[in-house]
Amino acid sequence: MRSGVQGFLGAKLAEARQARGITSRKALADLMQRAASTVIRWEEGETSPEPAALAELSAVLAVPEDYFLTEREGQAGPAFFRSFAGALRGERLVQQIRIVWLEDVAAVAEHYAFLPEVSVPDLLGARSFKTLRDDDIEALAGELREQWGLGLRPIPDMVVLLENNGVVVGSEPMETTQLDGLSRWGRDGRPYVLLASDKQSFARRQFDAAHELAHLVLHRAVSEVEFEENFRLIEDQAHRFASAFLLPASQFGVEIDSITMWELERLKLRWRVSIKAQIMRLQRLNIIDRGLSTRLYKAYSAKGYQSGGEPYDDVWLLQQPSTLADVFKALIDAGQVTKETLCLDLPLFPHDVESLANLPSGWLTMETARVVSLKPEARPRRSEDREQTSKVFQFPNRRDGK
């Protein structure tokens, strides 16, 4: 029988360590001033830490003590990354764990409230993603638009659209330029998307959200091994789907009056898609050839859009997810639970929950305002006295000079 805290899960220790960007067991051991072999035995499940060591792990890794004692059930799908090739393994690993934590937080929200029903179809069914042609992807994007009742009109907010169809969306800094977002199907059968908030704009987030949606509807049956082996193909499919979903060919194509930068700026205002993504879409629809697209990209850079941002990027507010924050705020406002009780229910410390659920920083630890009940139709206490004792004084008419 192992000594130490019963029920300690070495896999959860490894997860918390990696989530904090501590890449090696030795590095964690050094932080705790312990032998590396001790941490190795904990993670391998050979021994368990004593209560004092468990408290130290909680403090160093900033997770509750019972985090290490709580096992997850079920099997989740692989995490699909918006930018996989250039990202370091450690960066990807951190975000893989963050999206798992997003699911943990959502489980608490769903315990208290009904989350939006999942309405994200598996568009491929038993068909392999490897058989998809460009025309198939165009057709599938149109099929999803039809299922969701979007018609051919622009999509004003992709984040709201995802949340309304049962996707749990999180947004937080990923502290790297190599990752834009990731998605996966959770153990609970619900889809999850985590978007980077670093150096983001409204139009870029629109495309990133549509890109992750593509993974959810096209690549649900893809294994992690298949994803790594076919990364370029899978990412290209997601990119093409996002473009077709945001800019349906039969409508966007006929709205082009002239192939000019000014025209693309006008269409950005209508379709909420970046100028750069529009140029790529026009080329793929064979509305423009490679030579014209090259000239447009040069004009794009000459206007400073590549480095300084496009029109409206500094005006449009970044779309923010709200489902989880709305649930937790509603719970507190209704008096169903206190913040203190809610924090005990949550699997992480407040700062992580606030970040993942898009709650204001410090909200979970901020004291809730006391509710005061007012008496109905109460009149001012001294109103009657004032009515009885007040006098009216006549002042001279200054216009008469008297």
Solvent accessible surface area in square Angstrom, and as a share of the most:
residue,aa,sasa,rsa
1,M,214,0.95
2,R,83,0.30
3,S,72,0.47
4,G,21,0.20
5,V,26,0.15
6,Q,106,0.47
7,G,45,0.43
8,F,3,0.01
9,L,44,0.22
10,G,8,0.08
11,A,78,0.61
12,K,15,0.06
13,L,0,0.00
14,A,21,0.16
15,E,25,0.11
16,A,0,0.00
17,R,13,0.05
18,Q,48,0.21
19,A,8,0.06
20,R,72,0.26
21,G,43,0.42
22,I,24,0.12
23,T,113,0.66
24,S,47,0.30
25,R,72,0.26
26,K,121,0.51
27,A,38,0.29
28,L,0,0.00
29,A,1,0.00
30,D,82,0.42
31,L,109,0.54
32,M,9,0.04
33,Q,168,0.75
34,R,94,0.34
35,A,60,0.46
36,A,33,0.26
37,S,52,0.33
38,T,27,0.15
39,V,0,0.00
40,I,69,0.35
41,R,93,0.34
42,W,10,0.03
43,E,15,0.07
44,E,96,0.43
45,G,29,0.28
46,E,106,0.48
47,T,42,0.25
48,S,8,0.05
49,P,2,0.01
50,E,95,0.43
51,P,89,0.56
52,A,79,0.61
53,A,4,0.03
54,L,9,0.04
55,A,45,0.35
56,E,55,0.25
57,L,0,0.00
58,S,10,0.07
59,A,80,0.62
60,V,54,0.31
61,L,0,0.00
62,A,30,0.23
63,V,0,0.00
64,P,20,0.13
65,E,78,0.35
66,D,80,0.41
67,Y,7,0.03
68,F,0,0.00
69,L,69,0.34
70,T,77,0.45
71,E,129,0.58
72,R,60,0.22
73,E,147,0.66
74,G,63,0.61
75,Q,163,0.72
76,A,23,0.18
77,G,25,0.24
78,P,21,0.13
79,A,10,0.08
80,F,3,0.01
81,F,3,0.01
82,R,44,0.16
83,S,33,0.22
84,F,30,0.12
85,A,75,0.59
86,G,48,0.46
87,A,6,0.05
88,L,123,0.61
89,R,168,0.61
90,G,32,0.30
91,E,49,0.22
92,R,42,0.15
93,L,40,0.20
94,V,30,0.17
95,Q,10,0.04
96,Q,45,0.20
97,I,12,0.06
98,R,22,0.08
99,I,0,0.00
100,V,20,0.12
101,W,0,0.00
102,L,0,0.00
103,E,5,0.02
104,D,19,0.10
105,V,0,0.00
106,A,1,0.01
107,A,60,0.46
108,V,21,0.12
109,A,0,0.00
110,E,71,0.32
111,H,143,0.64
112,Y,45,0.17
113,A,34,0.26
114,F,207,0.86
115,L,14,0.07
116,P,49,0.31
117,E,148,0.66
118,V,49,0.28
119,S,55,0.35
120,V,8,0.05
121,P,32,0.20
122,D,58,0.30
123,L,23,0.12
124,L,19,0.09
125,G,45,0.43
126,A,115,0.89
127,R,108,0.39
128,S,51,0.33
129,F,12,0.05
130,K,116,0.49
131,T,73,0.43
132,L,19,0.10
133,R,162,0.59
134,D,75,0.39
135,D,107,0.55
136,D,19,0.10
137,I,4,0.02
138,E,59,0.26
139,A,66,0.51
140,L,18,0.09
141,A,1,0.01
142,G,37,0.36
143,E,73,0.33
144,L,0,0.00
145,R,4,0.02
146,E,139,0.62
147,Q,99,0.44
148,W,32,0.11
149,G,49,0.47
150,L,17,0.08
151,G,40,0.39
152,L,83,0.41
153,R,134,0.49
154,P,23,0.15
155,I,6,0.03
156,P,100,0.63
157,D,34,0.18
158,M,0,0.00
159,V,0,0.00
160,V,71,0.41
161,L,22,0.11
162,L,0,0.00
163,E,11,0.05
164,N,102,0.52
165,N,18,0.09
166,G,1,0.01
167,V,3,0.01
168,V,2,0.01
169,V,5,0.03
170,G,0,0.00
171,S,9,0.06
172,E,9,0.04
173,P,83,0.52
174,M,10,0.04
175,E,154,0.69
176,T,18,0.11
177,T,93,0.54
178,Q,76,0.34
179,L,3,0.01
180,D,14,0.07
181,G,0,0.00
182,L,0,0.00
183,S,0,0.00
184,R,22,0.08
185,W,16,0.06
186,G,6,0.06
187,R,60,0.22
188,D,76,0.39
189,G,37,0.36
190,R,19,0.07
191,P,0,0.00
192,Y,1,0.00
193,V,0,0.00
194,L,0,0.00
195,L,0,0.00
196,A,1,0.01
197,S,36,0.23
198,D,41,0.21
199,K,162,0.68
200,Q,30,0.14
201,S,24,0.15
202,F,15,0.06
203,A,3,0.02
204,R,99,0.36
205,R,0,0.00
206,Q,1,0.00
207,F,18,0.08
208,D,1,0.01
209,A,0,0.00
210,A,0,0.00
211,H,1,0.00
212,E,0,0.00
213,L,0,0.00
214,A,0,0.00
215,H,0,0.00
216,L,0,0.00
217,V,0,0.00
218,L,3,0.02
219,H,0,0.00
220,R,95,0.35
221,A,89,0.69
222,V,6,0.03
223,S,50,0.32
224,E,88,0.39
225,V,99,0.57
226,E,62,0.28
227,F,2,0.01
228,E,94,0.42
229,E,130,0.58
230,N,30,0.15
231,F,31,0.13
232,R,198,0.72
233,L,72,0.36
234,I,0,0.00
235,E,21,0.09
236,D,52,0.27
237,Q,4,0.02
238,A,0,0.00
239,H,41,0.18
240,R,61,0.22
241,F,0,0.00
242,A,0,0.00
243,S,7,0.04
244,A,4,0.03
245,F,0,0.00
246,L,2,0.01
247,L,2,0.01
248,P,11,0.07
249,A,39,0.30
250,S,75,0.48
251,Q,49,0.22
252,F,0,0.00
253,G,21,0.20
254,V,111,0.64
255,E,28,0.13
256,I,27,0.14
257,D,118,0.61
258,S,51,0.33
259,I,47,0.24
260,T,60,0.35
261,M,15,0.07
262,W,172,0.60
263,E,2,0.01
264,L,0,0.00
265,E,32,0.14
266,R,81,0.30
267,L,0,0.00
268,K,0,0.00
269,L,85,0.42
270,R,103,0.37
271,W,2,0.01
272,R,70,0.26
273,V,2,0.01
274,S,22,0.14
275,I,0,0.00
276,K,76,0.32
277,A,18,0.14
278,Q,0,0.00
279,I,0,0.00
280,M,67,0.30
281,R,4,0.01
282,L,0,0.00
283,Q,50,0.22
284,R,74,0.27
285,L,41,0.21
286,N,134,0.69
287,I,69,0.35
288,I,8,0.04
289,D,95,0.49
290,R,180,0.66
291,G,36,0.35
292,L,43,0.21
293,S,3,0.02
294,T,59,0.34
295,R,147,0.54
296,L,11,0.06
297,Y,63,0.24
298,K,138,0.59
299,A,38,0.30
300,Y,12,0.04
301,S,61,0.39
302,A,91,0.70
303,K,111,0.47
304,G,30,0.28
305,Y,29,0.11
306,Q,108,0.48
307,S,109,0.70
308,G,68,0.65
309,G,33,0.32
310,E,16,0.07
311,P,34,0.21
312,Y,64,0.24
313,D,39,0.20
314,D,134,0.69
315,V,102,0.59
316,W,34,0.12
317,L,156,0.78
318,L,47,0.23
319,Q,8,0.03
320,Q,89,0.39
321,P,4,0.03
322,S,48,0.31
323,T,20,0.11
324,L,4,0.02
325,A,5,0.04
326,D,79,0.41
327,V,17,0.10
328,F,0,0.00
329,K,73,0.31
330,A,60,0.47
331,L,7,0.03
332,I,15,0.07
333,D,121,0.63
334,A,81,0.63
335,G,60,0.58
336,Q,113,0.50
337,V,20,0.12
338,T,83,0.48
339,K,21,0.09
340,E,135,0.61
341,T,61,0.36
342,L,0,0.00
343,C,35,0.21
344,L,141,0.70
345,D,65,0.34
346,L,8,0.04
347,P,36,0.22
348,L,4,0.02
349,F,71,0.30
350,P,33,0.21
351,H,96,0.43
352,D,5,0.03
353,V,0,0.00
354,E,11,0.05
355,S,39,0.25
356,L,0,0.00
357,A,4,0.03
358,N,49,0.25
359,L,11,0.06
360,P,70,0.44
361,S,107,0.69
362,G,28,0.27
363,W,31,0.11
364,L,3,0.02
365,T,100,0.58
366,M,110,0.49
367,E,160,0.72
368,T,70,0.41
369,A,88,0.68
370,R,212,0.77
371,V,133,0.77
372,V,102,0.59
373,S,105,0.68
374,L,157,0.78
375,K,167,0.71
376,P,119,0.75
377,E,172,0.77
378,A,75,0.58
379,R,151,0.55
380,P,98,0.62
381,R,233,0.85
382,R,153,0.56
383,S,22,0.14
384,E,96,0.43
385,D,80,0.41
386,R,154,0.56
387,E,121,0.54
388,Q,145,0.64
389,T,101,0.59
390,S,80,0.51
391,K,162,0.69
392,V,136,0.78
393,F,149,0.62
394,Q,165,0.73
395,F,167,0.69
396,P,81,0.51
397,N,86,0.44
398,R,202,0.74
399,R,228,0.83
400,D,88,0.46
401,G,69,0.66
402,K,184,0.78
